Amino acid sequence: MTATALPVVARLLQDKNLLAAPIGALGVGASAVVTPLTFLVIAAGSAVVAGAGATTETGVRLALTVVLVAVLLLVVRSALDRFLALDAARRQAPGGPLSP
């Protein structure tokens, strides 16, 4: 897992020509999930130390983040897979937009 900012991870993987590899996709995905969660944990810790009532608010944000990740993995990913499959089929069909 990584706690480095997403652009930094992406740039490092791009420099090593690993961005398109499965391990590169895993690294970028982990960074995309862990980076916001890290900031939420820091905010919760700061709220507890300061004695503020923001702990509940941070918990709600954490729960919403988990819901967002679940929706992205379950709904958006399958829709994107279908879209990319349709796009690939369209590009392979004769008479498509890139045909001579």
C-alpha positions as CSV (number, residue, x, y, z in Angstrom):
1,M,0.0,0.0,0.0
2,T,1.1,3.5,-0.6
3,A,0.4,6.8,1.2
4,T,2.2,8.9,-1.4
5,A,0.1,11.4,-3.5
6,L,-1.5,9.9,-6.5
7,P,0.4,12.1,-9.1
8,V,3.7,11.2,-7.5
9,V,2.9,7.5,-7.8
10,A,1.7,7.8,-11.3
11,R,4.8,9.7,-12.4
12,L,7.2,7.2,-10.7
13,L,5.4,4.3,-12.5
14,Q,5.5,6.2,-15.8
15,D,9.2,6.8,-15.5
16,K,9.8,3.1,-14.9
17,N,7.4,2.1,-17.7
18,L,5.2,0.3,-15.3
19,L,2.0,2.4,-15.6
20,A,0.3,0.0,-18.0
21,A,1.4,-3.1,-16.2
22,P,-0.9,-4.8,-13.7
23,I,1.4,-3.9,-10.8
24,G,1.3,-0.3,-12.0
25,A,-2.5,-0.3,-12.1
26,L,-2.6,-1.7,-8.6
27,G,-0.2,0.9,-7.3
28,V,-2.2,3.8,-8.8
29,G,-5.5,2.3,-7.6
30,A,-4.1,1.8,-4.1
31,S,-2.8,5.4,-4.1
32,A,-6.2,6.7,-5.3
33,V,-7.9,5.0,-2.4
34,V,-5.4,5.4,0.4
35,T,-4.6,9.1,-0.1
36,P,-8.0,10.5,0.8
37,L,-8.4,7.9,3.6
38,T,-5.0,9.1,5.0
39,F,-6.3,12.7,5.2
40,L,-9.5,11.5,6.9
41,V,-7.6,9.6,9.5
42,I,-5.3,12.7,10.1
43,A,-8.5,14.9,10.5
44,A,-10.0,12.4,12.9
45,G,-6.8,12.3,15.0
46,S,-6.6,16.1,15.1
47,A,-10.3,16.3,16.1
48,V,-9.7,13.9,19.0
49,V,-6.6,15.7,20.2
50,A,-8.3,19.1,20.0
51,G,-11.4,17.8,21.8
52,A,-13.6,19.0,19.0
53,G,-16.9,17.4,18.1
54,A,-15.7,16.8,14.6
55,T,-15.0,13.1,15.2
56,T,-18.6,12.2,14.2
57,E,-18.3,14.3,11.1
58,T,-15.1,12.7,10.1
59,G,-16.7,9.3,10.7
60,V,-19.5,10.2,8.3
61,R,-17.0,11.3,5.7
62,L,-15.1,8.1,6.1
63,A,-18.3,6.1,5.6
64,L,-19.2,8.1,2.6
65,T,-15.7,7.5,1.2
66,V,-16.2,3.8,1.6
67,V,-19.5,3.9,-0.1
68,L,-18.0,5.9,-3.0
69,V,-15.2,3.4,-3.5
70,A,-17.8,0.5,-3.4
71,V,-19.9,2.3,-6.1
72,L,-16.9,2.9,-8.2
73,L,-15.8,-0.7,-8.0
74,L,-19.2,-2.2,-8.5
75,V,-21.1,0.1,-10.8
76,V,-18.7,2.4,-12.6
77,R,-16.1,-0.3,-13.3
78,S,-18.7,-2.7,-14.9
79,A,-20.2,0.2,-17.0
80,L,-16.7,1.2,-18.1
81,D,-15.9,-2.4,-19.1
82,R,-19.0,-2.6,-21.2
83,F,-18.3,0.8,-22.8
84,L,-14.7,-0.2,-23.7
85,A,-15.9,-3.5,-25.1
86,L,-18.5,-1.7,-27.3
87,D,-15.9,0.8,-28.4
88,A,-13.4,-2.0,-29.3
89,A,-16.1,-3.8,-31.3
90,R,-17.0,-0.6,-33.1
91,R,-13.4,0.0,-34.0
92,Q,-13.1,-3.5,-35.4
93,A,-16.2,-3.3,-37.5
94,P,-15.7,-2.7,-41.2
95,G,-16.8,0.7,-42.3
96,G,-16.0,2.2,-38.9
97,P,-14.7,5.8,-38.5
98,L,-11.1,4.8,-39.0
99,S,-11.6,2.6,-42.1
100,P,-9.8,3.6,-45.3
